[in-house]
């Protein structure tokens, strides 16, 4: 009985050691594990049954899966926390403008035109900190969480006023919105855009963040312009250009042009910037 117990312990130790080395690989450790079994006469031992070995193996596999899951979760939390720090200059500049007012002689590096409008014209300054939202999320699939800042309207429609990513040690702005140049989130890294340049100049379309989240790519872009007789002409392209020479005339009706806007939007799961203060 004692021989069999020793055999089970030795087999269990061997499997545990292999598991420990595997967990070490998951965690990034390359520490060598050595075991001296030279003093043990294995031939004299009663080896455990196959059922007992299977039980040991299943237990070790379960422990390995748990360790790997915990390691991956810890890495995600670490990445998100690190990205929050990376984007701190963007939040700091917003807070500086909020606390001290907009300096129109200053060239802001990160503060979008949309936030300049909000800080300058918002009636309830305390409510502003609650209404301004942010999130850090990978929306392009490149593995780098991007910073999105904006607000939700009364219907839950999320307007993004600033979009930043981090590439080659630099903060890169891929989106800037304001009152007459708005981006509403429609899901899967995509946005519905609407802009206005006056009574006869309107712009709308659908775009998404490119693979490395450094700029927007257009699926469709529609706009109005006037001909030599001041007639409004509707155009479209897939480049985002508002040059009629680089676009085709929209063949639909005026009603169809104005019905391009989606009927549903996705509310972003972002948080109030007040939580960062």
C-alpha positions as CSV (number, residue, x, y, z in Angstrom):
1,X,0.0,0.0,0.0
2,X,2.8,2.3,0.9
3,X,4.6,1.5,-2.4
4,X,1.5,2.4,-4.4
5,X,1.0,5.6,-2.4
6,X,4.6,6.6,-3.1
7,X,4.1,5.8,-6.8
8,X,1.1,8.0,-7.0
9,X,2.9,10.8,-5.3
10,X,5.8,10.5,-7.7
11,X,3.6,10.4,-10.8
12,X,1.6,13.3,-9.4
13,X,4.8,15.3,-8.7
14,X,6.0,14.7,-12.2
15,X,2.7,15.9,-13.8
16,X,2.6,18.8,-11.3
17,X,6.1,19.8,-12.3
18,X,5.2,19.8,-16.0
19,X,2.2,21.9,-15.2
20,X,4.3,24.3,-13.2
21,X,6.7,24.7,-16.1
22,X,3.7,25.3,-18.4
23,X,2.2,27.9,-16.1
24,X,5.6,29.5,-15.9
25,X,5.7,29.8,-19.7
26,X,2.2,31.4,-19.6
27,X,3.5,34.0,-17.1
28,X,6.7,34.6,-19.0
29,X,9.0,32.8,-16.6
30,X,11.8,30.6,-18.0
31,X,13.1,29.3,-14.6
32,X,14.5,25.7,-14.9
33,X,13.0,23.1,-12.6
34,X,15.1,20.1,-11.7
35,X,14.1,16.9,-9.8
36,X,16.4,14.2,-8.6
37,X,14.7,10.7,-8.7
38,X,18.0,8.7,-8.7
39,X,17.4,7.4,-5.2
40,X,14.0,5.9,-6.1
41,X,13.7,2.3,-7.3
42,X,10.7,2.7,-9.6
43,X,10.5,-1.0,-10.4
44,X,9.6,-1.8,-6.8
45,X,6.7,0.5,-6.8
46,X,3.0,-0.4,-7.5
47,X,2.1,2.1,-10.3
48,X,-1.3,3.8,-10.1
49,X,-4.2,2.6,-12.4
50,X,-5.1,4.3,-15.6
51,X,-8.2,5.7,-14.0
52,X,-6.1,7.3,-11.2
53,X,-3.7,8.7,-13.8
54,X,-6.6,10.2,-15.8
55,X,-7.9,11.8,-12.6
56,X,-4.5,13.4,-11.9
57,X,-4.3,14.6,-15.5
58,X,-7.8,16.1,-15.4
59,X,-7.0,17.9,-12.2
60,X,-3.8,19.3,-13.6
61,X,-5.4,20.4,-16.8
62,X,-8.1,22.3,-14.8
63,X,-5.4,24.0,-12.8
64,X,-3.6,25.0,-16.0
65,X,-6.7,26.4,-17.6
66,X,-7.5,28.5,-14.5
67,X,-3.9,29.8,-14.3
68,X,-4.0,30.7,-18.0
69,X,-7.3,32.5,-17.7
70,X,-6.1,34.5,-14.6
71,X,-2.9,35.4,-16.4
72,X,-4.8,36.6,-19.5
73,X,-7.3,38.6,-17.4
74,X,-4.5,40.2,-15.5
75,X,-2.8,41.2,-18.8
76,X,-6.0,42.8,-20.2
77,X,-6.4,44.8,-17.0
78,X,-2.8,45.8,-17.1
79,X,-3.0,46.9,-20.8
80,X,-6.2,48.9,-20.2
81,X,-4.6,50.6,-17.1
82,X,-1.5,51.3,-19.1
83,X,-3.5,52.8,-22.0
84,X,-5.4,55.1,-19.6
85,X,-2.0,56.5,-18.6
86,X,-0.9,56.8,-22.3
87,X,-4.0,59.0,-23.0
88,X,-3.6,61.1,-19.8
89,X,-2.3,64.2,-21.8
90,X,-5.6,64.3,-23.7
91,X,-7.7,64.2,-20.5
92,X,-5.3,66.7,-18.8
93,X,-5.7,69.2,-21.5
94,X,-9.5,68.9,-21.4
95,X,-9.5,69.4,-17.6
96,X,-7.1,72.4,-17.9
97,X,-9.5,74.1,-20.4
98,X,-12.5,73.2,-18.1
99,X,-10.9,74.6,-15.0
100,X,-9.4,77.7,-16.5
101,X,-11.7,78.4,-19.5
102,X,-10.9,78.4,-23.2
103,X,-7.8,80.4,-24.2
104,X,-8.5,81.4,-27.8
105,X,-5.0,82.6,-28.2
106,X,-3.7,79.1,-27.4
107,X,-3.1,76.3,-29.9
108,X,-4.4,73.2,-28.2
109,X,-2.7,70.0,-29.0
110,X,-5.4,67.5,-28.0
111,X,-8.6,69.4,-27.3
112,X,-11.1,69.0,-30.1
113,X,-13.2,71.7,-31.5
114,X,-16.3,69.9,-30.1
115,X,-15.0,70.1,-26.6
116,X,-14.0,73.8,-27.0
117,X,-17.7,74.4,-28.0
118,X,-19.0,72.4,-25.0
119,X,-16.7,74.1,-22.4
120,X,-17.4,77.5,-23.8
121,X,-21.2,77.3,-24.1
122,X,-22.3,74.7,-21.6
123,X,-24.7,76.3,-19.0
124,X,-24.1,73.8,-16.1
125,X,-20.4,73.4,-15.7
126,X,-20.8,70.7,-13.0
127,X,-23.1,68.7,-15.2
128,X,-20.6,68.9,-18.1
129,X,-18.2,66.6,-16.2
130,X,-21.0,64.1,-15.9
131,X,-22.1,64.4,-19.5
132,X,-18.7,64.1,-21.1
133,X,-17.9,60.4,-21.6
134,X,-14.8,58.4,-22.3
135,X,-13.7,54.8,-23.0
136,X,-10.6,52.9,-23.9
137,X,-11.4,50.2,-26.4
138,X,-9.8,48.4,-29.3
139,X,-12.3,49.3,-32.1
140,X,-10.0,48.4,-35.1
141,X,-8.8,45.0,-34.1
142,X,-5.1,46.0,-34.1
143,X,-4.7,45.1,-30.5
144,X,-4.2,48.7,-29.3
145,X,-7.2,50.2,-27.3
146,X,-8.2,53.6,-28.6
147,X,-9.4,56.5,-26.6
148,X,-12.9,57.7,-27.5
149,X,-14.4,60.9,-25.9
150,X,-17.8,62.4,-26.5
151,X,-21.3,62.4,-25.1
152,X,-24.8,60.8,-25.4
153,X,-27.9,62.8,-26.4
154,X,-31.2,62.3,-24.8
155,X,-32.0,59.4,-27.1
156,X,-28.9,57.5,-26.2
157,X,-27.1,58.3,-29.4
158,X,-23.3,58.4,-28.8
159,X,-21.5,61.3,-30.4
160,X,-17.7,61.0,-30.6
161,X,-15.8,64.3,-30.4
162,X,-12.3,62.9,-30.0
163,X,-10.7,59.6,-31.2
164,X,-7.0,58.9,-30.4
165,X,-4.7,55.9,-30.7
166,X,-1.1,55.3,-29.7
167,X,1.4,54.5,-32.4
168,X,5.2,54.5,-32.4
169,X,5.4,56.4,-29.1
170,X,3.0,59.1,-30.3
171,X,-0.7,60.0,-29.7
172,X,-2.5,60.0,-33.1
173,X,-5.9,61.7,-33.6
174,X,-8.0,59.8,-36.1
175,X,-11.3,61.6,-35.4
176,X,-12.4,65.1,-34.4
177,X,-16.0,66.1,-34.2
178,X,-18.0,69.3,-33.4
179,X,-21.5,70.7,-33.8
180,X,-21.5,70.9,-37.6
181,X,-19.2,67.9,-38.0
182,X,-20.6,65.0,-36.1
183,X,-19.7,61.3,-35.8
184,X,-22.3,59.0,-34.3
185,X,-21.2,55.4,-33.4
186,X,-23.1,52.7,-35.2
187,X,-21.1,49.7,-33.9
188,X,-18.2,47.5,-35.1
189,X,-15.8,50.4,-35.2
190,X,-18.1,52.3,-37.6
191,X,-19.6,55.8,-37.6
192,X,-22.3,57.8,-39.3
193,X,-21.0,61.2,-40.3
194,X,-23.1,64.4,-40.8
195,X,-21.7,67.8,-41.6
196,X,-23.0,71.1,-42.7
197,X,-21.3,74.0,-44.5
198,X,-24.3,76.3,-44.8
199,X,-27.8,76.3,-46.2
200,X,-27.0,74.4,-49.4
201,X,-23.9,72.4,-48.4
202,X,-24.5,69.2,-46.5
203,X,-22.4,66.1,-46.0
204,X,-23.1,62.6,-44.7
205,X,-21.9,59.1,-44.9
206,X,-20.5,56.0,-43.3
207,X,-16.9,55.4,-42.2
208,X,-14.8,53.1,-40.0
209,X,-11.4,53.1,-38.4
210,X,-8.7,51.6,-40.5
211,X,-6.7,48.5,-39.4
212,X,-4.1,50.4,-37.4
213,X,-6.7,53.0,-36.1
214,X,-4.8,56.0,-37.4
215,X,-7.4,57.3,-39.8
216,X,-11.0,56.9,-41.0
217,X,-11.8,55.0,-44.2
218,X,-15.1,55.7,-46.0
219,X,-17.6,53.1,-47.2
220,X,-19.9,55.8,-48.7
221,X,-19.9,59.6,-48.7
222,X,-22.7,61.9,-49.9
223,X,-22.8,65.6,-50.3
224,X,-24.5,68.6,-52.0
225,X,-23.0,71.3,-54.2
226,X,-24.4,73.9,-56.6
227,X,-23.9,74.2,-60.3
228,X,-23.4,77.4,-62.3
229,X,-27.1,78.1,-62.1
230,X,-27.2,77.7,-58.3
231,X,-29.1,74.5,-58.5
232,X,-28.4,72.0,-55.8
233,X,-26.7,68.8,-57.1
234,X,-26.3,65.6,-55.0
235,X,-23.0,63.6,-55.2
236,X,-21.5,60.5,-53.8
237,X,-18.2,58.7,-53.6
238,X,-16.3,56.3,-51.4
239,X,-13.3,58.5,-50.7
240,X,-14.7,61.2,-48.4
241,X,-13.9,64.0,-50.9
242,X,-16.3,66.9,-51.4
243,X,-14.9,67.6,-54.8
244,X,-17.6,67.1,-57.5
245,X,-14.9,66.4,-60.1
246,X,-13.9,63.3,-58.0
247,X,-17.5,62.2,-57.4
248,X,-20.5,60.8,-59.3
249,X,-23.9,62.4,-59.3
250,X,-26.3,60.7,-56.9
251,X,-29.0,59.0,-59.0
252,X,-31.6,58.7,-56.2
253,X,-34.2,61.2,-55.3
254,X,-33.8,64.1,-52.8
255,X,-35.9,62.2,-50.3
256,X,-33.6,59.1,-50.6
257,X,-30.6,61.4,-50.1
258,X,-32.0,62.6,-46.8
259,X,-33.0,59.1,-45.7
260,X,-29.5,57.8,-45.8
261,X,-29.1,58.5,-42.0
262,X,-29.5,55.2,-40.0
263,X,-32.6,54.7,-37.9
264,X,-30.8,53.1,-35.0
265,X,-27.5,53.7,-33.2
266,X,-25.4,52.0,-30.7
267,X,-24.9,53.6,-27.3
268,X,-21.3,53.3,-26.3
269,X,-20.5,51.6,-22.9
270,X,-18.4,54.5,-21.8
271,X,-18.0,56.2,-18.5
272,X,-18.3,59.8,-17.2
273,X,-15.0,61.6,-17.3
274,X,-15.8,62.7,-13.8
275,X,-14.7,59.3,-12.6
276,X,-11.1,60.2,-13.7
277,X,-10.9,63.3,-11.5
